[in-house]
Amino acid sequence: MSELTKVPHTKNGIRVQVGDRNARLFIVPRDRANGIVNLLQDFEVSKDQQTISWRDSVDDLTQKYTESGVALKGARAKENLSQRELAGKLGIPQSHISDMECGRRTIGKSMAKRLAKVLKVGYKIFL
């Protein structure tokens, strides 16, 4: 009976965990680990640097509008679409987009899914 000639990459690898809440675990070959560490060091945040959540960074906007409205406006801007262009892709009046962004119109689950498909994001950000 033949034996395996390759050593599984999991046996000689280094475990790298990214994230806390929805952590992802990667097993990196030892010969590539230093390169990955060097790459990540460029983006490291020291413990004395203060970070804020994205919700805190748009707090003034979510007080004036709604969180889902701000998410819609941001996703639309990311795709470089005007309200009129987005409305055309969805087959709805432009005023509905404006009302959703300003919090005058709620975004239901079916509309959230339609928006998500056009804007290439997860639909839950609009709910």
Buried (B, 14 or more C-beta within 10 A) or exposed (E): EEEEEEEEEEEEBBEBEEEEEEEEEEEBEEEEBEEBEEEEEEEEEEEEEEEEEEEEEBBEBBEEBBBBBBBBBBBBEEBEBEBEBBBEBBEBEBEBBBBBBBBEBBBEEEBBBBBBEBBEBEBEBBB
